[in-house]
Amino acid sequence: MSDELDLIIKQKAEQRLSDGFDQATKDAVRELIEHDPKELTESFYKNLEFGTGGLRGIMGVGTNRMNIYTVGMATQGLANYLKKEFPGRKIKVAIGHDSRNNSRKFAEHTARIFAANGFIVYLFDALRPTPELSFAIRELGCQSGVVVTASHNPKEYNGYKAYWADGAQVTPPHDKNIIDEVAKITSIEQIETQGGEENIHILDEEFDKIYLDKIRALSLSPEAVAQYHDMKIVYTPIHGSGVVLIPKSLHNFGFTKVLTVKEQNIIDGNFPTVASPNPEERATMQMAIDYAEQVGAELVLASDPDADRVGVAVRNTNGEYVLLNGNQTCSLLTYYLLRRWSELGRLNGREFVVKTIVTTELVARIAESFNVKYFDCLTGFKYIAELIRENEGKLKYIGGGEESYGYLVGDFVRDKDAVSACSMVAEAAAWAKSQGMTLYDLIKTIYLQYGFYKEGLVSIVRKGKDGQEEIKQMMAEYRTNPPRSLGGSPVVMIKDYLTRITTDMVTGHTEAIEIEQSNVLQFITEDGTKVSVRPSGTEPKIKYYFGVRADLPDMQQFNTVQQQLDAKIEALKKELKLI
């Protein structure tokens, strides 16, 4: 560590020992100074910054930690920016939170600061799904909003997502401008906390009904639901904020046998029944799967702590529960939506769907087959929301999603929404039954028509300052020495979203990428294999996304082709020295 950085860390830490900070914070900082220099460095060497998911970090006492002071500074900085952007207007903001430790405290502190700044504040009376916060901003005509959550991160984390007037997470230039305003808050004395209590208005279950009615209006197959209303569905909120609204939404759609995992209905930020509250992992969904086996359920659904991501398990042909990955669920939803829109005569050539650049190309092929336009965008749901906003009045958004288990149907919310996604996946299951299929049969039918697309993901964790530098070096190395072939097939195209240039490796021809700049590399081979590499915007990880494809000649060869594609992905991981 340089002397200069050492001095900065010391100065930042000593600030936390001054008057105005609570005694518990002072004691914790002194403990770090005296006994844990490494943790002191990690806690103070930088300030938390907005990434693809906003402000997110481990809870603790430093400037690089989530605590009441970093939340307060972020809120005052956001408030100052809103005053500049909306001069002379009565600014309105909405605030929500999830089940994490300190989430309610951080949300109430945020509300007090906004209210003290003279804003009208709408604060939910208890935890709510993140998408409902997005909906509230639009429904109530707010200029901004905040939800306190760290999504599916481990229990040590919390976060702070800032939203703009369109109900989407902040995008450039607002995100950087907010950071600039936050940086000007150098003392807690600059944070407004006194007065304005009368500006805080509480949102309760009456507002929930408005949101749930909007979701109910998305239904495309009420007859199929009526026919199979007693299809057994097991749902778990994993101790999070989907606990009330997702079962309510399923009941609103007409499903009468919605069973919940009672042990995981308990709201608890320590997530005591799981190692990680991430519905992407089978271990996290195991209690729900076990319960489904007991009761003979056809569908298993899980939402993460802030109820924006969805995990899905279905029965295969042997009656075993298999997890759908995010790409499969996204493909299923896209197919179901477009098939039903087509059958109902709603498609007129002016509709579109959206996926992220690391999400399966199967979504694009499905859209093309229905003559529906599709867009690619950067990872992060705010970019999907941005495309919805840009096309308002020109094209009709049907749905979209990303491989990381986030989906959005309809445009009244501008973030991924597990409440509507669970409802539409369940409806798709009922519709499939009306066609003599299960959801598992339906995904195989899709592969038969469009090709068998298989994806894989490897996340390499590199924590702390040293890890950040290592990830930076890894990306630089891929740019300097890109792979010439992958899986025995030559790399024919490289897409660099940092330089925003696509290079044809055969001809040397280059083209501009019409997407915002981002630190992402994609290598595409002659046989259609795609490998994407990017640092996570919210976690200390570098992520590798693998996409491979093969024809599925007939249903009988499903397992054989699947094994071949799985083997190909494993070989790619070995080739890149990831396993």
Helices and strands as residue ranges (DSSP letters): H 3-15, H 23-35, H 37-44, E 55-58, H 68-85, E 92-97, H 103-116, E 120-124, H 130-139, E 144-148, E 157-164, H 174-183, G 188-190, G 197-199, E 200-203, H 205-216, H 222-227, E 233-236, H 245-253, E 258-260, G 262-264, H 282-295, E 299-303, E 310-315, E 321-324, H 326-343, E 351-356, H 362-369, E 373-377, H 381-390, E 396-402, E 406-409, H 418-434, H 439-450, E 452-461, H 464-480, E 485-486, E 489-496, E 501-504, E 510-512, E 521-525, E 530-535, E 541-550, G 555-557, H 558-575
